[in-house]
Amino acid sequence: GAAPGVQVQVHQQGRKICDVSVGDTYAYYDLASLTKAIFTATAMMKAFDEGKWTLTTKVVDLLPWFPHKDVLLVNCLTHTAGFPWWMDFYKHIDLNRDVPGRWKQLSELIREVPREKPEKAVYSDIGFMVLAFCLEQLEQAPLQEIWRRLKESFYPRLATLEFHPDNKVLHAPKLYAPTERCPWRGRMIQGEVHDENAWALGGVSTHAGLFGSIDDVSWAGLFLRSQLLGISCIQVKLKT
């Protein structure tokens, strides 16, 4: 009763050992927080490799408006910035504004977020939202353009991995797994990002917003694994 169906793929040492589909499955899924790994962390590490930031770079070095002078970029990446895990920004964002105006409003809301001295890692969407502003400064480009460049460099063959700018569904909604009947939006969410904050920000964010197929998610993981191990995707593909 929790979900109409499920798809699972498991790879071990580059070889697919499990590929299961049960119940009603779909061509595309809301990848939710996998956006953090597939897009944000990868984009940040690409920028790191290009010398655009270091392990001692502070958020305020890029964002003078940021109130916490001691927070490093790496704190946001590792969920050690001291932010709460989530806040309902969407309730305070003016949807009559254009998307850049909504992000400006988000920056004002983030200034007021309570922060505790971190004693341990606490998973936080908010830290990754801060990274959105940082990435745009590092790359001097909007998020959708940063994603386009990253996809061309890292995921050129993974066509289904995509954001839905302005929350416009790219394919027939029936091809997407439904996520909930949303009381705030007053409809079944299918092909629109489930996360309310990402939706209010126009569907493209660093904490959520990507959609894709199970196959392309697997290949994205295999690609990142191959980079960590220093082997090529061709070798991984031959193993599978």
C-alpha atoms as one frame of an Amber mdcrd trajectory, in Angstrom:
protein
   0.000   0.000   0.000   2.970   2.362   0.217   3.634   2.534  -3.521   2.118
   1.118  -6.722   5.403  -0.460  -7.744   9.151  -0.493  -7.394  12.240  -0.832
  -9.559  15.592  -1.931  -8.159  18.975  -2.318  -9.820  22.076  -3.424  -7.939
  25.636  -3.407  -9.231  28.610  -5.014  -7.556  32.109  -4.135  -8.727  30.656
  -2.750 -11.956  28.543  -5.821 -12.755  24.760  -5.765 -12.623  23.629  -8.492
 -10.227  19.989  -7.515  -9.724  17.341  -5.913 -11.944  13.822  -6.197 -10.549
  10.554  -4.493 -11.471   7.454  -5.183  -9.366   3.955  -3.797  -9.751   3.207
  -0.659 -11.773   6.514   0.840 -12.915   7.255   3.873 -15.041   9.693   5.189
 -17.621  10.704   8.171 -15.486  10.966   8.916 -11.782  11.356  11.979  -9.590
  14.941  11.474  -8.412  14.444  13.740  -5.381  17.633  13.995  -3.297  19.672
  11.975  -5.793  19.877  15.435  -7.383  22.408  16.238  -4.669  24.796  13.500
  -5.822  24.179  13.429  -9.571  24.174  17.203 -10.021  25.326  19.276  -7.073
  28.164  17.285  -5.525  29.482  16.408  -8.981  29.350  20.041 -10.151  31.089
  21.164  -6.972  33.876  18.620  -7.379  34.321  19.564 -11.028  34.722  23.179
  -9.921  37.159  22.013  -7.243  39.257  20.166  -9.816  39.304  23.354 -11.907
  40.717  25.298  -8.963  37.642  27.457  -8.406  37.457  26.706  -4.677  39.444
  24.906  -1.983  38.698  23.015   1.211  39.144  26.264   3.146  36.808  28.390
   1.007  34.063  29.934   3.084  30.523  30.514   1.853  30.885  34.209   2.656
  33.867  34.376   0.276  31.353  33.834  -2.517  28.188  35.227  -0.920  28.856
  38.446   1.035  25.228  38.460   2.218  25.607  35.118   4.011  25.478  35.789
   7.787  27.583  32.863   9.089  31.225  33.789   8.574  32.649  30.426   9.674
  30.726  28.078   7.347  32.852  26.408   4.677  31.608  25.097   1.352  32.683
  21.668   2.517  30.389  22.025   5.551  27.413  22.423   3.233  28.527  19.432
   1.168  28.988  17.216   4.215  25.872  18.363   6.113  27.958  19.818   8.938
  26.941  23.489   8.615  24.523  23.335  11.541  21.333  23.974   9.576  18.035
  22.206  10.271  17.215  19.463   7.808  14.305  21.274   6.106  12.105  24.371
   6.263   8.854  25.242   4.511  10.251  28.094   2.412   7.603  27.473  -0.224
   4.942  28.903   2.067   6.768  32.224   2.113   7.950  32.496  -1.492   5.850
  34.764  -3.702   4.894  32.637  -6.705   3.874  35.796  -8.581   7.548  36.695
  -8.844   9.700  35.440 -11.697  12.126  32.627 -10.873  15.155  34.901 -10.232
  12.957  36.943  -7.898  11.962  33.806  -5.999  15.602  32.821  -5.541  16.369
  36.321  -4.275  13.560  35.901  -1.776  15.022  32.524  -0.771  18.373  34.186
  -0.031  16.541  36.566   2.310  14.800  33.658   4.031  18.066  31.734   4.426
  19.575  34.711   6.262  17.022  34.124   9.019  17.425  30.340   9.328  18.378
  29.307  12.872  21.729  27.570  13.082  23.300  25.467  15.810  26.940  24.685
  16.377  27.330  21.367  14.576  28.374  18.460  16.734  27.626  15.861  14.095
  26.403  15.650  10.514  22.700  16.449  10.174  21.275  15.843   6.706  20.063
  19.206   5.426  18.407  20.425   2.252  19.202  23.960   3.346  22.955  23.532
   3.092  22.523  22.331  -0.478  20.277  25.302  -1.271  23.127  27.538  -0.135
  25.349  25.656  -2.585  23.030  26.735  -5.399  24.055  30.347  -4.876  27.697
  29.296  -4.500  27.692  27.286  -7.711  26.220  30.172  -9.667  29.022  32.411
  -8.383  31.713  29.826  -9.106  30.473  29.163 -12.630  29.014  32.617 -13.384
  25.951  30.927 -14.839  22.406  29.970 -13.770  21.746  26.469 -12.447  20.112
  25.151 -15.619  23.145  26.207 -17.676  25.504  24.643 -15.113  23.541  21.402
 -15.432  23.690  21.563 -19.249  27.490  21.908 -19.163  27.867  19.168 -16.562
  25.650  16.806 -18.507  27.652  17.369 -21.680  30.869  16.633 -19.801  29.820
  13.793 -17.499  26.517  12.296 -18.653  26.231  12.904 -22.436  24.554   9.559
 -23.145  22.083   9.685 -20.265  19.294  11.473 -22.100  16.562  10.961 -19.512
  18.390  12.796 -16.706  16.781  16.222 -16.823  15.205  19.026 -14.845  11.753
  20.379 -15.640  12.257  24.167 -15.763   9.169  26.167 -14.795   7.702  22.817
 -13.685   6.760  21.983 -17.269   6.582  18.229 -17.881   8.819  17.174 -20.782
   6.900  14.038 -21.763   3.394  12.699 -21.279   2.620  12.838 -17.523   1.481
   9.206 -17.558   5.109   8.163 -18.184   6.172   9.514 -14.774   5.686   7.769
 -11.471   3.142   9.695  -9.365   4.487  10.824  -6.005   1.528  12.147  -4.026
  -1.824  13.870  -4.081  -0.514  17.234  -2.909  -2.871  19.273  -0.709  -0.874
  22.459  -1.327  -1.015  22.205  -5.128  -4.409  20.549  -5.126  -3.605  17.735
  -7.559  -1.785  14.476  -8.091   1.904  15.214  -8.659   3.115  13.355 -11.728
   5.993  14.744 -13.769   6.354  17.787 -11.516   8.936  17.824  -8.752   7.497
  16.470  -5.511   9.563  18.702  -3.219   7.551  21.847  -2.548  10.579  24.099
  -2.134  12.091  22.978  -5.445   8.710  23.452  -7.130   8.348  26.972  -5.723
  11.837  27.798  -7.031  10.864  26.860 -10.571  11.676  23.150 -10.619  15.470
  23.488 -10.849  17.483  23.319  -7.644  20.543  21.792  -6.048  18.640  19.723
  -3.493  15.910  18.222  -5.729  14.396  18.501  -9.187  16.072  15.916 -11.412
  14.018  13.258 -13.201  15.257  10.169 -14.993  14.995   6.467 -15.697  16.284
   3.660 -13.495  18.829   2.739 -16.185  20.284   6.237 -16.397  20.464   6.548
 -12.615  22.429   3.287 -12.548  24.767   4.503 -15.273  25.301   7.803 -13.466
  26.339   5.835 -10.376  28.609   3.583 -12.399  30.198   6.587 -14.059  30.912
   8.295 -10.735  32.298   5.010  -9.409  34.552   4.702 -12.440  35.903   8.200
 -11.838  36.665   7.358  -8.223  38.465   4.188  -9.242  40.268   5.841 -12.130
  38.838   3.506 -14.761  36.866   4.359 -17.860  33.159   3.925 -18.415  34.029
   1.673 -21.339  35.606  -0.823 -18.949  32.561  -0.675 -16.711  30.230  -1.203
 -19.656  32.206  -4.223 -20.825  31.851  -5.783 -17.371  28.065  -5.370 -17.446
